[in-house]
Amino acid sequence: MIPVINQTRTHTIDLGITIFSIAGRLSLGYSLQSIEVAIKKLIDAGARKLVVDLTELTYIDSAGVGMLVGVNGHMEEAGGTMRVAGAQGPVAKSFAVVHLDRILPLDPDLDSSTRTMAAGA
């Protein structure tokens, strides 16, 4: 089996919105833990408007879903807001199965997330 290397990218846009993009697979293991730590560090460093962009994510397991729920809780405790953008294919299907939309705001694309967050929602 060929190992899948996850890639992440972080940048901040106008109005203090931080974009954390994840490409590849989000599943149980070291990579998932390092991504969780990276997101929590952003929150602890003062990010209060966070969009997790999953446009290039091809797979997520229950550990990945749990990590997203956990970092959302961390953000709420810090007094900020988090949105998830761009889930497609099997990732979107996984979210639908577990009704993630009841816990986290899900948007079809990054533009929708950033516009909604900029508007204060």
Secondary structure, 3 states (H helix, E strand, C coil): CCCCCCEEEEEEEHHHEEEEEEEEEECCCHHHHHHHHHHHHHHHCCCCEEEEECCCEEEECHHHHHHHHHHHHHHHHCCCEEEEECCCHHHHHHHHHCCHHHCCCEECCHHHHHHHHHCCC
